[in-house]
Amino acid sequence: MTTRLDKPLRREIAIEDRAYTLTIDAVGLKLVEKGHRKGHALRWTDIVNGDAALNAALSASIAG
């Protein structure tokens, strides 16, 4: 039995000694550095369709 995700779930995590807030909701997930408004967001549809991996690969090829 699983629980429906009907409201946002927020958790704090530490990555390389920095605090981040991870928010998971019905649309997707968002990772934001603590004290900031902008962060990285992924929609569930992008993850399922493989678009998230494609976008990451394109960003890496442009930056490198």
Secondary structure, DSSP 8 states (H G I E B T S, - for coil): ------S-EEEEEEETTEEEEEEE-SSEEEEEETT-S-EEEEEHHHHHHTHHHHHHHHHHHHH-
